[in-house]
Amino acid sequence: MASPPPAPTTLVGWMQAYPFLPGALFAAICLLILLLVALPRLGSWRRGRGRPVLAPVQVEELLLGSGALVVDLRGTEAFRAGHIRGSLHVPFEELSSRFAAPDPNARRALILVDDTDELSHRAYDLLIQRGFSWLYVMKGGMKAWRSASRPLAK
């Protein structure tokens, strides 16, 4: 007697042998895309845990309402290239000398802004140690402001 023919090596035979593989491959690709989208935001999220952070839209609402003051911590060239209207330019290197102690009569909130929010969190720690209150950090910094299509002044 003749032996049975070998199993088909075509695509259909492969799909019948491993019916779960297309779904698993699709799930792996989706997880990779999710990771690539979330990874840049993880640093900002980790730095902002337990701190008062504001999204760009919230910053804009505060500026229209209560008259908060935005403190831009970026360098001079970055500030001149575009900044939030009405912001006070205080490069991070000058922060210690220009904000030595809080003004007891000040009633405005300070919103700290830089390119990505990394310097803002360092400035937040410094100002809290010096007795400042009513401090906020803009989540994502000026990159988030630009990506939210908020207006820039030059």
Secondary structure, 3 states (H helix, E strand, C coil): CCCCCCCCCCHHHHHHHCCCHHHHHHHHHHHHHHHHHHHHHHHHHHHHCCCCEECHHHHHHHHHHCCCEEEECCCHHHHHHCECCCCEECCHHHHHHHCCCCCCCCCCCEEEECCCCHHHHHHHHHHHHCCCCCEEEECCHHHHHHHCCCCCEC
